[in-house]
Amino acid sequence: MKNRYAGILEEDTELNRAAAKELMQSKDIFEELAAGVFAPAAVMYASMIISEAEKKGIRRLYFLSRDGYLPYAAAKVICKRKNSEIKCSYFYCSRYSLRMAAYRFFDDSAYDKLFIYAYKLSARIMLKRAGFDEKDREAIYADIGFDKEKENEIMDRAGFDSFCSSVKSSEIFRDMIKTRSDIAYDNIVSYIKQEEMDRYDRIGIVDLGWTGSLQYTLRRILDSMEIKTDITGFYIGMLEAPKTSHGSRFSTWLFDEKQKSKKAWFAHNLLECAFSAPHGMTEGYEIRNGRTEPVLCEDENDSKYVKKIEDIAQRLAKVCCKEYRECYKDMTLKLFKKLMFSPLREEAEALSDYSFCDDVNEQYHSSIIKKDAKAELRKEILPFKLFCKGDTDGLYWYCGSASFCGALSKRFYRYDYFLTKLMISLLR
């Protein structure tokens, strides 16, 4: 197990030597994955960001919480070693906190995303996306003629669409959301000014990626504040084409939305868990002791896992990856593909404590894998996708769940899943 990833790092002698030292000291499989995959990837990603920012003349980088936590930890060390003029900052935000501030615009920067379908949605969960408490929800239900007793029932797609259509037509709903959004907007304006986003001609923001929605919403808020600062988003990858607007640029490292084959095997949910922070989601902001501070919810994942990866990443950053090398991209892709697409059963077991939620305000969490999920795995095979309807029940890391099957079965599930995802993306 300790040699499973070692050969991939051989193109960089210093990184290979440093990672090998960490691997030798690892006490369990999780620490081996931290030393052999996650920490080296975070450091190589941070090295790329610093290099590109210097080339673009960007002197301020904002690493967005929580996915930017590990790159931020590594980037600070690299900047110090290089005596770089770039200032790295950790910016507390979330889809929930940014969209809450942008609902007041009633445009596609946030409002339309309030009505996006996700796994395990009920009327209560959907309305809590906008911060509505029980009293508020009762008023909306009364206005649209919805039975309060059914607010916790999980809705299928048709039921969800019907419910959203009724909510959109409610004047009570629109008035309430405008009031809440105005308060959230004032708070985030204060936080943005405090973090000096208006002091630079150009800034960079760092996140894992996938859709670029955080950057799009942030750009909308900055525009409303008449802040013309150009934003360059640095991302590991994009699953779909990001919405573009003036003053916004996107830089992807491993893949963009056009690289279908990489998207098909890439387990972005797993990477979000591994690259998360030792704190909960940003729910909003409040004034404390004369400063605007984030309000954080309780974290669902054990912070000790993050701490292990962070410690190793900072030790690696102190001795290697000072200057970015082109081989880092290929090395990181190989590391991720080996783990994400072809995980050993022991590796999936070691990562099974990670929990994940696909909804904006994280009201429910499920394990990143399911150990007994043959029925759900079958729902993703090509014939089912072509001729049947229905969603899989929370298979957030498909190949991780498949690793608990027999040797032939898991290989079939993996490759069929890859081909299915590839075909679907090609047909879109």
Buried (B, 14 or more C-beta within 10 A) or exposed (E): BEEBBBEBBEBBEEBBEBBBEBBEEBEEBBBBBBBBBBBBBBBBBBBBBBBBBBEBEBBBBBBBBBBBBBBBBBBBBBBEBBEBEBBBBBBBBBBBBBBBBBBBBBEEBBBEBBBBBBBBBBBBBBBBBBBBEEEBBBBBBEBBEBEBEBBEEEBEEEBBEEBBEBBEEBEBBBEBBEEBBEBBBEBBBBBBBEBBBBEBEBBBBBBBBBBBBBBBBBBBBBBBBEBEBBBBBBBBBBBBEBBEEEBBBBBBBBBBBEBBEBBBBBBBBBBBBBBBBBBBBBBBBEEEEEEBEBBBBEBBBEBEBBEBBBBBBBBBBBBBBBEBBEBBBEBBBBBBBBBBBBBBBEBBBBBBBBBBBBBBBBBBBBBBBBBEBEEBBBBBBBEBBEEEEEBBEBBBBBBBBBBBBEEEEBEBBBEBBBEBBBBBBEEE
